[in-house]
Amino acid sequence: MARPKSYNIEEVIEQVVYAFWQHGYQALGLRELERITGLNQFAIRTEFGGKEGLYLKALEFYTDKAVEHAMQPMRSGGIAEITAFLKALVADGSMTSSKYGCLIVNTGIENARVGSDRLDQAVRRYWDELEACFVVCLQNALSAKVIDPAADPEAVAKGLVSGVMGVHVQNRLDGRNDAGAHLVDFLCAQLKSMELS
């Protein structure tokens, strides 16, 4: 008969999200993960499939929270919702604003060295979701005739995604959650310039 688990999987994942967010994937060894989670290497391997499996669960948790909270208003929004999302990237108390940047951006950069297809898929899932939200908002703005009819929602959305990546990199580089504010201001000004007067 199997012994009941002495740990809560969701709590373990939430603990490692912040550790990976601060330190990265490669910097955290199994001994450090044991200390953070209270699990031994055997449990990490059998429950999560090892360090990469645990990291993938952390990325899934992070993405799901961002989709549920930060991206949700854009599923039926317009330019105002994109602007609010962008401003939250550098706002105190926002779940998307951190001096550590973004776990997804950090993972994408680090995975250029690691070369994991699974990590790449997790990163792409996040950016695809964000890009789709931007496209919906821009298409809604076009339908409402509030932005230039020549605007290309797909092209603008791709540019916005790249801009979001840049904001997070600046935040991480400077170690401040508002370091990318100048880029947020620029992106918001670009959106404003698309609006019809």
Order of alpha helices (4+ residues) and beta strands (2+ residues): alpha-alpha-alpha-alpha-alpha-alpha-alpha-alpha-alpha
